[in-house]
Amino acid sequence: MAYTYEQRHDLAKALELYQQAEAATNFSPDDIKNIELGRALRGEGFALTDMHKLDEAEAKYQEALKIDPNDQKSKNELEYIREVREKSGSTGNEPAALF
């Protein structure tokens, strides 16, 4: 459901639902808990990036990488954030010129 809101550009609602999904992983079976948690964290990171909250987004992607150091999606998003900051002179949560 969060992804649907994300696609509709209702980022606040998407973020809220991804956060709920993150909390719900406390009830996930052990064999899929990290997969579900990683998805929720990446979703939060994506929404936060689009909301121009780069520091918070970066933190979510870093959390995902702690769970799975081979998470290429999170690595790609962290590279994107680095590029946005580099191109715009942004250091954190101020609106970037590329958005």
PyMOL commands that set and color helices and strands:
alter all, ss='L'
color gray80, all
select helices_A, chain A and resi 2-7+11-27+30-50+54-67+72-88
alter helices_A, ss='H'
color red, helices_A
deselect
rebuild
show_as cartoon
